[in-house]
Amino acid sequence: MVENIRRNGHRPPKSARKKWTVMVYLAGDNNLTSNCITVLQQLEAVKYRKDVRVFACFDSNTPWPKGSRYLAINGKWRSNNRNLDWEIYNDLIVPGERNHDITAPDFCDDDKPKGQPMKRTGVAEGLKRFLRWSMKQGESDHYMLVLYGHGPVVAGNTFLARENPVSSLSMKDLPTLLEPHFGLYRGKRRPKLDILAFQNCAMNGIETAYEVQDQVKYMIGSQGLVLSYGWPYEKIISALVDNPRDTPLDITNKILKACARHLIDFSVMDRSSEQSVCDLSKLRNRNNITAAIKELGGELQKVLAFKNEGHKRVLEYPVICDAVRLARLEAQTFWGETFVDVYDFCERLLKKCNRAIRVNSALIKNLKVDGALITKIVAEDALESGIRETDLVQHLRRIIQCCRNVMERVKEMVPYSYYIGSELQYSRGLSIYFPWSMPEEPYSFYYTKAGNEHVLVTAFETYSKYCFVRDSEWGEFLRYFYRATLRKVRRADRKFTMKTPTANLSLGVVDEQYTPPDEVLTTDRMRKTNSNGGAIDYEVWSNVKNYPRRNYVSPSDCPLTVDQEARHRQGRGRYRDRNSPPISYLGWNICEFVADVIKRKPLNGNKGNGHKGISAQQKAVLRRLPTEPEPIPEIRRRS
């Protein structure tokens, strides 16, 4: 069919259109070139059906000849496929058939041109041409686009980065490239892209989802680092080829299971990973996650404000500020503490706020006056009512409600997710940009209108212009957070002494004695330099998470830790208390999604059990075995 399109230049009849078209863009003009060839080999190994076609674009780090390589996988476009059994070569689309003629020097014929300067596109133009070419090859019921390369895209400049010439894709480029083919464009409404899959680092964020919601139905990706060999493309495409009539949501589930089954093997080297599916249609609900985050950010801005106290400016609610800071510290993070899991941050913040209420309530109720408890003097109900009406408790309650709302919206938006390993066990599938301090790098540069100078733009300025940041006002919350948690300048040395036991507790129990310097010098801001006067080049990849590890769990978890392989079911054995499940000595429990793809098949039964042709004696043994699945295998602890 594709051959007829090429020769005759027309689309096939509607009855001949495919069920699925898969487009795979391999950004290999960097250190991923050899990995891209491996991906192409996996794509070729799939046993295809007629109603599924796959196109690939391979951008190599060898810039000659001009342009990227296009392939119609299993299409056999080349006429010499009868003579060569070389699938990748047979499926290559020659440059002339996609309007990318090569004008190399010809030393055999003096009358031919001696070559012209070769042109190379940037990433955005290259992906644009590939999408345009793929969409001209005929209509399909469903479309999937896979982007493979370096990342991330949020507040960065390394997404699908290439080296010849140096370029990358920005956040604003994504919808611009997709909208001519998917969703509403120039008054015409087309079907959305069914699946947008990212094999890039740190792509499953709310910012990316919000940017492409008008063009995409489902998004697949990771919140953190992605292994270059982490996706089993043969199994991913086979899942689609074997089930072409499944809904796109069902296909995303099968893709995620194929990845989970592949990536769990890397846990042997203690490599953690996670992945999820995001349903972008949920962003259009009236009470969507964007509105929920905006409400939470607004409440947090109120409590992170400063007030005047004499000649000083102090935080309105330092207790809540500490709760936010501790929640950020404990929450699941990605990409060197740059992104935080939305659900886990809200869960941690909810817990910290609830604890603050309990601690303050217990403190007030247990204060003694003249040897008698306050609760002996003041009626219990009146005291409880007074505590509830305090501004502190009211703010904490509203923050808790906002956190619960955000968590519910995340669960609606993430139908499928999994984690593997201890370091990512608190991930829930959707992250948000939340560095510890206001980020400056990576910088971007733009020409001024005059064209003779560059304008420097920091990462935070770039981030502040995203659609999600504008509509959710998340950037305003970040500014409040950075201001509230910014440590004071060291102005003088101090000496601390204890106050007398009878001192007024409103002033604390410690005295501070300052030793001010004789003078204070100020100067212009200068960048840091090394001993040779050059700029210091450094990266901050902090490791602040105190998460459990293999054979390394909290003392609180020790009584519940098991060290033998077994399947612990609710209501039985170590899992008798359903509210307190046992803990694997690995430092993380295998989640249900991953358990479903690695559990051993039942030994009784015929379908898919691999026991055909066994003896009568073996069959008798199988009949006596229990019908429930075998235990999930775990690596035994070794002394």
Secondary structure by P-SEA (a helix, b strand, c coil): caaaaaaccccccccccccbbbbbbbcccccaaaaaaaaaaaaaaccccccbbbbbbbbcccccccbbbbbcccccccccccccccccccccccccccccccccccccccccccccbbbbbcaaaaaaaaaaaaaacccccbbbbbbbbbbbccccccccccccccccccaaaaaaacccccccccccccccccbbbbcccccccaaaaaaacccccbbbbccccccccccaaaaaaaaaaacccccaaaaaaaaaaaaaaaacccccccccccccccccccccccccaaaaaaaaaaaaaaaacccccccbbbbccaaaaaaaaaaaaacccccccccccaaaaaaaaaaaaaaaaaaaaaaaaacccccccccccccaaaaaaaaaacaaaaaaaaaaaaaaaaaaaaaaacccccccccccccccccccccccccccccbbbbbcccccbbbbbcaaaaaaacaaaaaaaaaaaaaaaaaaaccccccbbbbbbbcccccccccccbbbbbbcccbbbbbcccccccccccbbbbbbbccccccccccccccccccccccccccccccccccccccbbbbbcccccccaaaaaaccccccccccccccccccaaaaaaaaaccccccccccccccc
